Amino acid sequence: MSVERTEELLLNMGPQHPSMHGVFRMVVHLEGEVVTKLDPKIGYLHRGMEKLAEGRTYPQFIPYTDRLDYLASPHNNFAYVLAVEKLMGVEIPERAEYLRIIFAELARIASHLVFIASAALDIAGWTGWGYAFRDRERILDLFEMTAGSRLTVNAMRIGGMSIEPPAEFWPALKSFLDDLPEMLEEYYGIYFGNEITMGRLKSVGILTPQMIQDLSITGPSLRASGIKYDVRRAEPYSIYDRFDFDIPVLHGCDSYDRNLIRLEEIKESAKILRQAVRDIPEGPIMAKVPKLIKPPAGEVYHRVENPKGELGFYIVSDGSTKPVRMRIRSGSFINLQVLDEICRGWKIQDVIAIFATLDAVLGEVDK
């Protein structure tokens, strides 16, 4: 008995497509509706951040880092200024350390809320999208009242912070933290506990621990596959070693757990925020640093736990006001390596859901 095979179809998805989360393109090889191969295509954003850094002084480059993972800009600032401070041997005032943690963890929650909203929308969950974006607005309000901006928030400087949050910041933050548990219950009822969500995501796009180790996958995707690793615990930076928080781990290795892990991480970020608000001391927010930043000749690498994965800055200094070379290790770029492997054998509609769970931001990919 002969079996007829369909002709292979090449389908271009992106770079202009709402489910691509930016100008990302994938060439999908299909047999019927089943994916046989997937070729990721990047480079449509044309950024050149690493080269731009060589023509900017160290402080001048801080705003450029906002534009990497623009959904969590304080994390990019955090990683960069920590790298420069490590090279210079600068000690940060206690209050500035706490403010940095507060901004970073608020940004982590805001980023995960965008993930939840986008992942829900990619499987036609309009209601889930609306709820998550509604609550993210409250975090953006906190950023705006402090730094004057909502998306590219630029408040960290080499040596500390540039601005003190206004008096109304603290009650607004407390109110948000008080309301957060109810928000998370709503997300579960509307999206995570929905039978359509489970049917679309459970046992789909399996990312095994071996694949993670082979391809250096980091961030929530790693922890959703049973590996308990987080830079905040593995190599504590700033003052993270002072806080009591857990590293959530799930073992499904599938698209559903890569969604659910974000919900668990939001709970832990809220735990850190409550401790930071309770313990933050009075005092200066900026160390005494030279007006002209000239780190000593040498090289440095510093990494942080970004919402998308490990974010690291490698800087080479010749003792001048500008870096000789900069290299950015971004989680989104590295994590996209696995897309072809976890999409093979699934149908085209599953590819959209699987891609959403990797939470790629193209500003960080086309750096």
Beta strands, then each sheet from edge to edge (+ up, - down):
strand 1: 9-13
strand 2: 25-31
strand 3: 34-41
strand 4: 156-157
strand 5: 160-161
strand 6: 298-306
strand 7: 309-317
strand 8: 325-329
sheet 1: 1+ 2- 3+
sheet 2: 4+ 5-
sheet 3: 6+ 7- 8+
end
